[in-house]
Amino acid sequence: MSDQHSPAPPETVAAMQTLFFARLAEINRDLTQSLADLAVEIDKQNHNGSLGLAIYVENRIQAMRNILLVFREHLGG
């Protein structure tokens, strides 16, 4: 089955890039803070806090992967 979609207009691509990169930057800031918090909880040997933060970090990383996959697919990569 061939793809009959025409390429998106450049302004649409630019808008999507802006949206995706802004969201990635937001997730990155959140992830960086979460990793710092996780290190503190590990140092305090707070296992419950560490586990909760580890799960949150994993979710943030998955969110970044999902955005990158959508971005890559949209660009035809």
C-alpha positions in Angstrom: 0.0 0.0 0.0 1.6 3.3 -1.1 1.3 6.5 0.9 -0.6 9.0 -1.2 -0.1 11.9 1.3 1.5 15.1 -0.1 4.3 16.7 2.0 3.2 19.1 4.7 3.6 22.8 3.9 6.8 24.3 5.3 4.9 26.4 7.8 3.2 23.4 9.1 6.5 21.6 9.5 8.0 24.6 11.3 5.0 24.9 13.6 5.3 21.2 14.5 9.0 21.5 15.0 8.4 24.4 17.4 5.8 22.5 19.3 7.8 19.3 19.5 11.0 21.0 20.6 9.2 23.1 23.2 7.6 20.0 24.6 10.9 18.1 24.6 12.6 21.0 26.4 9.9 21.0 29.0 10.2 17.3 29.5 14.0 17.6 29.6 13.8 20.2 32.4 11.4 18.0 34.3 13.5 15.0 33.8 16.7 16.7 34.9 15.0 17.9 38.1 13.6 14.4 38.7 17.0 12.8 38.3 18.5 15.2 40.8 15.6 14.4 43.2 16.2 10.7 42.7 19.9 11.1 43.6 18.9 12.8 46.8 16.4 10.1 47.7 19.0 7.4 46.9 21.5 9.2 49.2 18.9 9.3 51.9 18.2 5.6 51.3 14.5 6.4 50.9 13.5 3.4 48.9 9.8 4.4 48.4 10.8 7.8 47.3 13.4 6.4 45.0 11.1 3.9 43.4 8.4 6.5 42.8 10.9 8.9 41.2 12.4 6.1 39.1 8.9 5.3 37.7 8.3 9.0 37.0 11.7 9.3 35.2 10.9 6.2 33.1 7.6 7.8 32.1 9.3 11.1 31.2 11.9 9.2 29.1 9.1 7.3 27.3 7.3 10.6 26.6 10.4 11.9 25.0 10.8 8.8 22.9 7.2 9.0 21.7 7.6 12.6 20.7 10.8 11.8 18.8 9.1 8.9 17.0 6.2 11.1 15.9 8.6 13.8 14.8 10.8 11.3 12.9 7.8 9.7 11.2 6.4 13.1 10.2 9.7 14.0 8.6 9.8 10.7 6.8 12.8 9.4 8.6 
